[in-house]
Amino acid sequence: MDEAVSQLGPGSLTEESVQQHIAPLFSRVLASDRVYLANHSLGRPLDAMAEDVREATSLWETKLGDAWDAWLEEQEGFRARIAQLIHAPRVDCIVPKTSAGQSLRAVLNALPGTPRVLSTRGEFDSIDLLLKQYASLGRIEMRWVEADAEGLFTVPGIMRHLRQEIDLVVISQVMFMNGQAVHNLEQLAEACHSVGARLLVDSYHAIGVLPVDVAAMRADFVIGGSYKYLRGGPGACFLYLSPDILASGLRPLDTGWFARENTFGYERCDPPILRAGGDAFLESTPPVLTYYQARSGQQFTLALTVERLREYGQKQLSQLKLYLADAGIEAIGGDADHGAFLSVRQTNASKLAETIAERNVITDARGEWLRLCPDCLTREEELRTAASALHRALEQMHS
């Protein structure tokens, strides 16, 4: 990977350079002839991913219980790479989790009393469902922010709902349905802190494609994972806790014996003595394979840099948007106000996704939005093919 990236040289990515130097790193997944525009959902893995997982299983086969030294070293590598990607001030601010939902539960369960939570109607289903379930069981009190007249969620709009009695605000950095980027989250953090509330940002649709700086954002908690743009597959997620939160004395309910101060000492202190900082939020025996599974995607993103990938991705989205416009299809995205995908509004978006899949173009739909997301591996020819397939599918559905 390092050699391939070095051969790219400095400056902006081009299709020619990517196809020559980067595409060979993905030979297995590129063997398919599909036009894959669902990278916002499940990112395409590097060939090295399978080799990395094999490294983990080989340790199991050859070292058995002694494999834990290497496995836990890889856990720390996972934490360090996430910390670098989101500019966390300390590695122990990153706590590995298996899903964004598990990260949210860890926060909700750590807050005292019955937390009063403010969130939007635009959050991803796993977050939305958990908040509603906690509220239905009386574990939290919920208040919701509706989209504005243009269907957007903005920091000023959320701040209008902030009150002294709010304990936690939950907001996505990029909205999952239409890709809207929520700007000025540092202002929201300041407003939250001024009334004694804490801010949790869901950066799942931002990490890897937008610069994420949790220190500048001043968020108390950030959740995210590797399923999408970090090309790490399911189960490789994280919870970020700010240094201020770690110094506040917040005590985790979601913890386990790997958080114990002397993990393998088998003392049975009552109450338990937990490790310092974010290590107290570690849980029971970790799923170590996910750290290996996520390694190559993290390394790839760090090597190319988010800024370089973002610049190239914006050019691809702009080109796809033009091809769609030429076909009479209006799309939103491809600008500073959106994440890494285009959205096409259609009443029957799910049916449309199924129809173009029959033409070997893979997208997906959320609600009334069809979402199209190339990645750096996508060729311009594939963008033209996708626009043509979508045009023909719409004609078929409307005929």
C-alpha positions as semicolon CSV with decimal commas, in nm:
position;residue;x (nm);y (nm);z (nm)
1;M;0,000;0,000;0,000
2;D;0,276;0,246;0,092
3;E;0,449;0,181;-0,240
4;A;0,127;0,229;-0,435
5;V;0,049;0,557;-0,261
6;S;0,404;0,683;-0,309
7;Q;0,378;0,610;-0,681
8;L;0,074;0,837;-0,700
9;G;0,300;1,128;-0,624
10;P;0,179;1,457;-0,476
11;G;-0,118;1,658;-0,588
12;S;-0,472;1,573;-0,687
13;L;-0,584;1,222;-0,768
14;T;-0,673;1,138;-1,127
15;E;-0,860;0,844;-1,270
16;E;-0,550;0,736;-1,459
17;S;-0,327;0,736;-1,150
18;V;-0,587;0,565;-0,934
19;Q;-0,650;0,291;-1,188
20;Q;-0,277;0,235;-1,235
21;H;-0,162;0,237;-0,875
22;I;-0,461;0,199;-0,641
23;A;-0,708;-0,028;-0,821
24;P;-0,469;-0,328;-0,807
25;L;-0,500;-0,315;-0,428
26;F;-0,870;-0,402;-0,474
27;S;-0,841;-0,673;-0,739
28;R;-1,080;-0,916;-0,567
29;V;-1,373;-0,683;-0,525
30;L;-1,316;-0,522;-0,866
31;A;-1,342;-0,860;-1,037
32;S;-1,718;-0,804;-1,051
33;D;-1,860;-0,614;-1,349
34;R;-2,118;-0,431;-1,138
35;V;-2,125;-0,052;-1,121
36;Y;-2,108;-0,013;-0,746
37;L;-2,249;0,315;-0,615
38;A;-2,334;0,202;-0,262
39;N;-2,003;0,293;-0,101
40;H;-2,196;0,512;0,145
41;S;-2,348;0,190;0,274
42;L;-2,084;-0,085;0,262
43;G;-1,737;0,022;0,156
44;R;-1,534;-0,197;-0,079
45;P;-1,248;-0,381;0,097
46;L;-0,884;-0,397;0,001
47;D;-0,731;-0,732;-0,088
48;A;-0,518;-0,689;0,225
49;M;-0,826;-0,718;0,446
50;A;-0,848;-1,095;0,398
51;E;-0,476;-1,127;0,463
52;D;-0,506;-0,923;0,782
53;V;-0,789;-1,141;0,911
54;R;-0,584;-1,446;0,825
55;E;-0,304;-1,303;1,040
56;A;-0,543;-1,292;1,335
57;T;-0,667;-1,647;1,285
58;S;-0,312;-1,773;1,233
59;L;-0,220;-1,635;1,576
60;W;-0,513;-1,830;1,718
61;E;-0,401;-2,150;1,546
62;T;-0,033;-2,123;1,638
63;K;-0,029;-1,947;1,974
64;L;-0,369;-2,029;2,122
65;G;-0,406;-1,835;2,448
66;D;-0,074;-1,659;2,396
67;A;-0,228;-1,485;2,093
68;W;-0,379;-1,229;2,330
69;D;-0,057;-1,025;2,339
70;A;-0,073;-0,961;1,965
71;W;-0,453;-0,931;1,960
72;L;-0,454;-0,659;2,226
73;E;-0,169;-0,481;2,050
74;E;-0,390;-0,471;1,741
75;Q;-0,675;-0,332;1,951
76;E;-0,448;-0,045;2,050
77;G;-0,352;0,000;1,685
78;F;-0,722;0,027;1,596
79;R;-0,771;0,292;1,864
80;A;-0,463;0,486;1,757
81;R;-0,567;0,496;1,390
82;I;-0,919;0,614;1,475
83;A;-0,770;0,879;1,705
84;Q;-0,551;1,000;1,419
85;L;-0,842;1,005;1,173
86;I;-1,064;1,219;1,396
87;H;-0,785;1,418;1,562
88;A;-0,860;1,289;1,911
89;P;-0,617;1,437;2,165
90;R;-0,551;1,099;2,332
91;V;-0,571;0,738;2,218
92;D;-0,760;0,634;2,530
93;C;-1,039;0,875;2,428
94;I;-1,127;0,606;2,169
95;V;-1,319;0,306;2,298
96;P;-1,378;0,019;2,052
97;K;-1,743;-0,078;2,014
98;T;-1,926;-0,316;1,783
99;S;-2,187;-0,065;1,660
100;A;-2,287;0,298;1,679
101;G;-2,588;0,183;1,881
102;Q;-2,366;0,017;2,140
103;S;-2,175;0,346;2,168
104;L;-2,496;0,541;2,221
105;R;-2,616;0,295;2,486
106;A;-2,286;0,330;2,673
107;V;-2,342;0,705;2,694
108;L;-2,711;0,688;2,788
109;N;-2,642;0,427;3,055
110;A;-2,360;0,633;3,205
111;L;-2,563;0,952;3,248
112;P;-2,720;0,983;3,594
113;G;-3,091;0,985;3,666
114;T;-3,335;1,003;3,378
115;P;-3,148;1,201;3,111
116;R;-3,343;1,454;2,908
117;V;-3,236;1,411;2,546
118;L;-3,284;1,638;2,246
119;S;-3,238;1,491;1,898
120;T;-3,363;1,527;1,542
121;R;-3,610;1,335;1,333
122;G;-3,331;1,278;1,082
123;E;-3,109;1,037;1,277
124;F;-3,022;0,693;1,141
125;D;-3,259;0,413;1,237
126;S;-3,031;0,247;1,494
127;I;-3,000;0,576;1,685
128;D;-3,364;0,673;1,635
129;L;-3,486;0,330;1,750
130;L;-3,270;0,325;2,063
131;L;-3,377;0,672;2,170
132;K;-3,744;0,581;2,122
133;Q;-3,704;0,250;2,305
134;Y;-3,528;0,411;2,601
135;A;-3,801;0,675;2,612
136;S;-4,079;0,415;2,593
137;L;-3,931;0,237;2,896
138;G;-3,894;0,559;3,092
139;R;-3,513;0,547;3,085
140;I;-3,485;0,889;2,915
141;E;-3,713;1,182;2,833
142;M;-3,712;1,269;2,463
143;R;-3,764;1,593;2,276
144;W;-3,746;1,602;1,898
145;V;-3,646;1,866;1,645
146;E;-3,832;1,857;1,316
147;A;-3,671;1,949;0,984
148;D;-3,719;2,307;0,869
149;A;-3,929;2,414;0,571
150;E;-3,650;2,307;0,334
151;G;-3,617;1,965;0,496
152;L;-3,289;2,055;0,669
153;F;-3,156;2,029;1,022
154;T;-2,935;2,319;1,124
155;V;-2,744;2,423;1,432
156;P;-2,953;2,742;1,477
157;G;-3,268;2,532;1,449
158;I;-3,149;2,293;1,718
159;M;-3,024;2,572;1,943
160;R;-3,376;2,719;1,951
161;H;-3,485;2,405;2,136
162;L;-3,203;2,410;2,392
163;R;-3,313;2,464;2,749
164;Q;-3,147;2,440;3,090
165;E;-3,319;2,108;3,151
166;I;-3,160;1,932;2,849
167;D;-2,885;1,685;2,946
168;L;-2,778;1,548;2,607
169;V;-2,808;1,657;2,245
170;V;-2,771;1,390;1,973
171;I;-2,705;1,503;1,615
172;S;-2,550;1,358;1,298
173;Q;-2,262;1,535;1,130
174;V;-2,403;1,418;0,795
175;M;-2,768;1,317;0,761
176;F;-2,801;0,964;0,628
177;M;-3,105;1,010;0,403
178;N;-2,998;1,302;0,184
179;G;-2,634;1,358;0,278
180;Q;-2,688;1,703;0,430
181;A;-2,378;1,813;0,622
182;V;-2,453;1,991;0,949
183;H;-2,214;2,283;0,984
184;N;-2,093;2,476;1,290
185;L;-2,117;2,192;1,539
186;E;-1,861;2,373;1,756
187;Q;-2,122;2,647;1,803
188;L;-2,376;2,385;1,906
189;A;-2,125;2,241;2,153
190;E;-2,072;2,583;2,307
191;A;-2,446;2,636;2,333
192;C;-2,492;2,293;2,492
193;H;-2,220;2,356;2,748
194;S;-2,366;2,696;2,834
195;V;-2,686;2,529;2,958
196;G;-2,514;2,229;3,117
197;A;-2,591;1,985;2,834
198;R;-2,352;1,749;2,660
199;L;-2,321;1,697;2,286
200;L;-2,305;1,360;2,109
201;V;-2,223;1,370;1,737
202;D;-2,284;1,075;1,505
203;S;-1,996;1,102;1,255
204;Y;-2,057;0,769;1,081
205;H;-2,132;0,940;0,746
206;A;-1,843;1,185;0,784
207;I;-1,539;0,990;0,900
208;G;-1,324;0,900;0,602
209;V;-1,480;1,148;0,359
210;L;-1,500;1,475;0,553
211;P;-1,236;1,622;0,781
212;V;-1,340;1,535;1,137
213;D;-1,168;1,720;1,420
214;V;-1,331;1,626;1,747
215;A;-1,115;1,866;1,948
216;A;-1,216;2,163;1,731
217;M;-1,576;2,040;1,732
218;R;-1,570;2,035;2,114
219;A;-1,812;1,741;2,117
220;D;-1,836;1,547;2,441
221;F;-1,905;1,220;2,262
222;V;-1,861;1,109;1,901
223;I;-1,974;0,777;1,757
224;G;-1,884;0,619;1,426
225;G;-1,751;0,311;1,256
226;S;-1,578;0,142;0,967
227;Y;-1,867;-0,012;0,773
228;K;-1,882;0,266;0,514
229;Y;-1,599;0,489;0,403
230;L;-1,326;0,329;0,614
231;R;-1,377;-0,002;0,429
232;G;-1,362;-0,204;0,751
233;G;-1,689;-0,395;0,738
234;P;-1,937;-0,454;1,021
235;G;-1,852;-0,460;1,390
236;A;-1,557;-0,218;1,387
237;C;-1,700;0,090;1,555
238;F;-1,597;0,333;1,827
239;L;-1,703;0,575;2,097
240;Y;-1,502;0,891;2,151
241;L;-1,512;1,053;2,495
242;S;-1,354;1,395;2,532
243;P;-1,080;1,454;2,791
244;D;-1,323;1,678;2,981
245;I;-1,574;1,394;3,000
246;L;-1,306;1,152;3,116
247;A;-1,199;1,400;3,384
248;S;-1,559;1,464;3,494
249;G;-1,592;1,142;3,690
250;L;-1,856;0,993;3,460
251;R;-1,871;0,625;3,550
252;P;-1,964;0,360;3,292
253;L;-2,239;0,108;3,347
254;D;-2,144;-0,062;3,021
255;T;-1,806;-0,202;3,120
256;G;-1,646;-0,543;3,170
257;W;-1,350;-0,732;3,296
258;F;-1,118;-0,597;3,024
259;A;-1,170;-0,257;3,185
260;R;-1,040;-0,382;3,518
261;E;-0,722;-0,213;3,638
262;N;-0,534;-0,543;3,649
263;T;-0,721;-0,727;3,375
264;F;-0,556;-1,065;3,415
265;G;-0,487;-1,039;3,789
266;Y;-0,824;-1,190;3,883
267;E;-0,865;-0,981;4,197
268;R;-1,233;-0,954;4,286
269;C;-1,252;-0,603;4,433
270;D;-1,594;-0,477;4,539
271;P;-1,661;-0,223;4,396
272;P;-1,441;-0,301;4,095
273;I;-1,128;-0,094;4,035
274;L;-1,137;0,018;3,673
275;R;-0,856;0,139;3,451
276;A;-0,799;0,512;3,404
277;G;-0,953;0,730;3,134
278;G;-1,139;0,577;2,844
279;D;-1,006;0,232;2,930
280;A;-1,275;0,219;3,198
281;F;-1,531;0,203;2,915
282;L;-1,381;-0,112;2,766
283;E;-1,614;-0,407;2,809
284;S;-1,581;-0,782;2,826
285;T;-1,375;-1,009;2,599
286;P;-1,339;-0,805;2,277
287;P;-1,411;-0,928;1,922
288;V;-1,049;-0,905;1,813
289;L;-1,103;-1,008;1,450
290;T;-1,276;-0,676;1,380
291;Y;-0,955;-0,486;1,456
292;Y;-0,770;-0,680;1,187
293;Q;-1,067;-0,656;0,952
294;A;-1,063;-0,276;0,982
295;R;-0,686;-0,228;0,964
296;S;-0,629;-0,196;0,588
297;G;-0,915;0,048;0,534
298;Q;-0,792;0,273;0,812
299;Q;-0,436;0,261;0,679
300;F;-0,558;0,332;0,327
301;T;-0,753;0,641;0,434
302;L;-0,465;0,771;0,642
303;A;-0,220;0,714;0,357
304;L;-0,425;0,893;0,091
305;T;-0,563;1,149;0,343
306;V;-0,925;1,243;0,382
307;E;-0,864;1,580;0,217
308;R;-0,728;1,420;-0,100
309;L;-1,010;1,167;-0,116
310;R;-1,267;1,441;-0,055
311;E;-1,133;1,656;-0,338
312;Y;-1,143;1,367;-0,584
313;G;-1,482;1,251;-0,460
314;Q;-1,632;1,596;-0,513
315;K;-1,512;1,595;-0,875
316;Q;-1,674;1,255;-0,929
317;L;-2,002;1,366;-0,774
318;S;-2,004;1,683;-0,985
319;Q;-1,950;1,475;-1,299
320;L;-2,222;1,228;-1,205
321;K;-2,455;1,518;-1,128
322;L;-2,394;1,657;-1,479
323;Y;-2,465;1,319;-1,641
324;L;-2,787;1,295;-1,443
325;A;-2,886;1,649;-1,538
326;D;-2,827;1,568;-1,905
327;A;-3,071;1,280;-1,856
328;G;-3,325;1,517;-1,699
329;I;-3,267;1,392;-1,344
330;E;-3,218;1,639;-1,060
331;A;-2,980;1,536;-0,782
332;I;-2,853;1,709;-0,470
333;G;-2,503;1,680;-0,328
334;G;-2,154;1,716;-0,462
335;D;-2,091;2,040;-0,276
336;A;-1,965;2,166;0,060
337;D;-2,309;2,129;0,214
338;H;-2,328;1,753;0,161
339;G;-2,136;1,438;0,239
340;A;-2,008;1,177;-0,004
341;F;-2,318;1,083;-0,203
342;L;-2,581;1,227;-0,434
343;S;-2,951;1,197;-0,357
344;V;-3,234;1,177;-0,606
345;R;-3,582;1,234;-0,467
346;Q;-3,837;0,982;-0,588
347;T;-4,168;0,868;-0,444
348;N;-4,079;0,503;-0,500
349;A;-3,704;0,520;-0,443
350;S;-3,671;0,161;-0,322
351;K;-3,839;0,027;-0,636
352;L;-3,609;0,247;-0,844
353;A;-3,302;0,101;-0,672
354;E;-3,427;-0,249;-0,747
355;T;-3,492;-0,162;-1,111
356;I;-3,147;-0,021;-1,179
357;A;-2,991;-0,315;-0,992
358;E;-3,137;-0,531;-1,270
359;R;-2,914;-0,324;-1,500
360;N;-2,611;-0,408;-1,286
361;V;-2,595;-0,068;-1,113
362;I;-2,594;-0,102;-0,734
363;T;-2,733;0,185;-0,526
364;D;-2,977;0,200;-0,236
365;A;-3,268;0,404;-0,107
366;R;-3,366;0,553;0,226
367;G;-3,720;0,684;0,247
368;E;-3,790;0,891;-0,062
369;W;-3,421;0,935;-0,146
370;L;-3,221;0,724;-0,391
371;R;-2,854;0,750;-0,288
372;L;-2,560;0,722;-0,529
373;C;-2,204;0,713;-0,400
374;P;-1,896;0,647;-0,613
375;D;-1,559;0,599;-0,450
376;C;-1,208;0,665;-0,578
377;L;-1,217;0,333;-0,767
378;T;-1,521;0,435;-0,975
379;R;-1,441;0,515;-1,337
380;E;-1,605;0,795;-1,535
381;E;-1,744;0,537;-1,775
382;E;-1,930;0,381;-1,482
383;L;-2,079;0,718;-1,389
384;R;-2,217;0,754;-1,742
385;T;-2,352;0,399;-1,728
386;A;-2,525;0,469;-1,397
387;A;-2,689;0,788;-1,522
388;S;-2,813;0,610;-1,835
389;A;-2,946;0,315;-1,633
390;L;-3,129;0,547;-1,396
391;H;-3,281;0,738;-1,689
392;R;-3,406;0,418;-1,851
393;A;-3,539;0,286;-1,520
394;L;-3,740;0,605;-1,461
395;E;-3,883;0,586;-1,811
396;Q;-3,981;0,223;-1,749
397;M;-4,145;0,301;-1,415
398;H;-4,340;0,596;-1,558
399;S;-4,452;0,424;-1,876
